[in-house]
């Protein structure tokens, strides 16, 4: 099994690889990094059709290498990841925050959302289910 990990930050691969080694060492991991994604999102101030196309291009490449699934490792790009999931279905395409949102919602209906990257605070609140209040806060990091 091959899992493609698509990163928008240079420091993302080591902790993700360590988590796989601890929790699920079986798959072969493939890392794709475009460290200009976050900078371009910060510059543009919003997700654009061009950004979505970049995500689709990276994902098509990953699928073409034989990946059995894709995990994105930056939470600021939810709508782009959703576009990839639609195009590549039934291949599993996951956001990095799906399990976190599920666990947080099981713990309560008022959730504090801390992030070091402002676009994350813009894109993530709509991913929470209706009836959950999300209180976003930008922190230094």
N, C-alpha and C positions, 0 to 999 in steps of 0.2 A: 504494500500500500504506500502511496506517495501523497503527502500533504504539502500543498504550496502555501507558504507563509508570505503574505504581501505586506511590506512595511513602508511607512511614510517617514520614519525616523531612524537615524543611523544606530541609535542605542537600543532599538527594540529586539533584534535577533537573540542576543545572549539570554535574557530572562525567559523568552518564549521557548527557546530550545531547552533550557534547564527545566521548565515546567513539563514539557513533553517527556524528557528523560525520566522525571520522577513519576509522572502519571500515566504515560502511554508511550513507552519507548519503542514500540513495534514499527510505526511508520517511518519511511524515509522522508526526511524533511527537505524541502527546497525553498530557499530564501530568495525573494525578489525585493529589491529596495529601490524606491524612487524617493530620495530624500528632498526633492524639490516640491513634492506634493503639499506638505504642510506650509512651506514658505509661500507657495503660490496661492493657497487658500487664504492665508493671512493677508497677503497683498490684495487679493481680489475682494475679500470680505464676504464672499458667499460661494456656494457651490455653483458651478456653471455647466452647461452642456459639454464644453470642452474638457472639463475635469472628469465628468462622467465617462467621456470617450477614452480618456487616459486609463481609467480603471478598467474599462472593457478591454482595452488593448493589452494591459498587463495580465488580465484574467484569461484572455484567449491564448496568450503565450503559455501561461501555466497549464491550461487544459491541453494544449498541443504537446506538452512534454510528457503527458500521460498522468497528470495529477488526478487523484481520485476525489479530492476535495480541496477547498481553498479556505484559509482562515486569514482574514484581514486583521492587522494588529493595531490600528489607530481608529479610535472611536469617533473622530470628527467627520467622517465621510459616509454616514448612514445611507442617505439616498443613492449615492454612487454604488455602494455595496448592494443595495436592493436591486438596482438595475442589472448588476452582474448576476445576482441570484435568478432573476427572471430570465435572462438570456441563456444561462448555462444549466437551467433546470433540466433534469433532476439531480445534477451534481450538487453535493452539499457545499454551500457558500455561506460562511458564518462571519458575523460581526464579533469583535472581541468582547463586547459588553452584554451579549445576550444572557449569559448565565448570571451575571451580576445584577441585571435588571430583574430577573426572575427571583433571585434570592432577596433583593432589597424589597420587592413588592410583597413577598411572603412575610417580611419582618414588620411592615407597616404601610400606611397609606400616605405618609408625609415623608418624603425622601430628600435628604441633603445631597446635592450633586457637586462635588469638588473637582475642579480641573485646572490644569496649568496652561491650557490652550483655549482661548476664547471661542474659536469655532466649535469646539466640543460642546460648550454650553449652549450654543445655538442649535446644534443638530440633534443632541440626545434627548431633550425633554419630550419631543413628539413620539419617541420610541416607547415611552412608558404607557401602560394601559390607562384607559379612561378611569377616572375616580382616584387617581394617584396625584398628589400635589408634589411637584418637583421644585425645590428651592435651590437654584444654581448659584455657585460662588466661585469666582476666579481666585486662585491662590498662586503665590510665587513658587516656582519649582524648577 
